[in-house]
């Protein structure tokens, strides 16, 4: 029986169907691709969907002059993060690990059912090292799920009843670079949702966000593993909207104590930053799991970069002068937040260059497709030589343009507010950036700077 | 820990090995081991209810000795002891299973009169298997009272008898006079018996995960959205449920009997091809036999059975079926289901079913079909959430159009057809067994290659065709809820 199962597994007849969004598989494909192409990984962010929506590894890489990667899978827990790290260390030697704390809440192997189980299985299956998989199947899954975790035949034998799917082998490594993030939310909290906070109160009770013993044990294992390898470790809590969480101090306090006990730095945005006060930084939902938007992720990444720079200076700015690094990252949205465009990139459109306006110079307006989602574009505007009377750090930029949608050939006119959610003031330029629906800008008709809306 | 889980496979493998190697020479130690294993098995569901089963066992152990110690002339005292046992056991059932039912029913009746009882509704968890082990331990006290057996003085054997893990949560409901003596005798390793137990358990597992759980996909889909059922879909849903219920419960019984047999313990037969019954009377001698015979011996016969005339017999039958309905579940659905089956037995058997036997050639088959169809219709009340939903399903049946068959209840086309083929094969197999009852015995006379081929085919069938894996909900046994 075991021999038959092994043969069937080896035949790949029952392998999982993975759709184009199979991010778990894609992340490991790119991590292996980086290893094979000798692109070193310096910084890794472990976590679940909060991490990959809330942290922008392109921005981190650009801001810190390193290669950063978000190894975070939806709906997973700290046990999964630990085993991801174990397997990652087989192929990479990062200098810094950031552990996002959402996966630390209440994980217990014995409550691995339904969606939790499916998520954990997806993450487990995406890993490629059979040895670490065998080692981790027992601690990760209750005994009744060992079989379906290890054997695609047992997991997917229902194909015999429901029909075999179309060929689902996907060549994941198609883009120039993929660093593990996934843009899901580009519009922030809407008025109706904000009103529902007023009507229904907080969605999450900080007091109820507990850390199970099993979760604590895995955090300590991650700490021990990092310590043994000489890797910097820090905890990070990404925020939810300020009206979303009641008594955040008691929740944050638990992580604070955890970090303190291990003598590792802890950065949290829920109470010790103004991030949680901006509705546009958060997914438009009042459900328990609220993620950050693109704008929120850029701002969080910028602040995280500053924190890492100040706590682990020896592990940052290692590669920004290397041609390989520049070539690898140019074209990534984050790269242009810290640098001008100087290389051609298939995902990039330069909408305008060297526009001389009355009180400022627009060095570049670029529109980038996001290769990992195919559904959003990032507009980046570099402003230089501003001589106006307004405080640029509290302004929005408005672009008026004619455009066509990717799905529609009719030309339309629009004014886009590019919010100044976090001004990067480099030596020579100020950067405005936002995510928009997929569009192609035909003609730019106007650029104005105006005080930010309250 | 479900029978159809890997954890049970590991658990039972360990128990089997230790049982036949370590404790075989010492009956008391063996019983203590079985008791420990059974309490562990039960504790895996909810360790808090171990106290309940311990308390129930302790009471009946003590009451049994108390009754046995009374002189034969002290009938009154013996009666009081039995009354105490009934009060304790039925009291436990009453609190844990029926309290909210009676409160809610009373509240529904009294609320128009201004009496508010809904605040008395309690958030009570129904302990798994309470209906089964309560009836089992009650039968012990009643048998001792009737002088049909002596009270045991061996507490370990008695506690093991009440909690024996293969049949603890869903039967068969064993009689103390059959099962208890087996705990008082030494075990003897018999490879043939163990082999037959293994095959029976394997067959049960196949029925459960390959057929019953796949039928459940269609049945659950249908009963989740009753208002959209047309006549054809309602009919298919009911037929599927009739087979799901039979296969699910008989599978549990097969696994229970098979695993017990592998530990040298014989449990009673619980199902005997009920859908081939030639009358309702025969049906109830083939369906959940251990419960039917329990009601017969401890309720129907004490009421007077069939010895007090036709009218009284009919009343006794209705009482038994109403109680049986209530035993299955604390809701009016089950009471109606019980009443319907009582009426079938009283009215249809003499006037419709038995006369069919006169039709030569097809009479026997028509009897089986008629009984099964009536039973299937009654199951609308068994499966639906409430009697209103059940009536919706039955009213949908009036729109039955065989010519426009298109409903496959949320299954893939091949899955639906494959499931129907499996059901037809199963009925054919049972028919062959009906004609050749010693078919299973003949199998063991076949050579090793044939036997191992069947073991292999069943095992691979379970692994490759079973309804488990991703996107399949945890498949509990239906009768666990009772």
Interface residues (C-beta under 8 A of the other chain):
Chain A: X1 X4 X5 X113 X114 X118 X121 X142 X143 X144 X146 X147 X148 X153 X154 X155 X156 X157 X158 X160 X161 X162 X163
Chain B: X5 X6 X7 X10 X214 X412 X414 X415 X418 X456 X459 X460 X463 X464 X465 X466 X467 X468 X469 X470 X471 X472 X473 X474
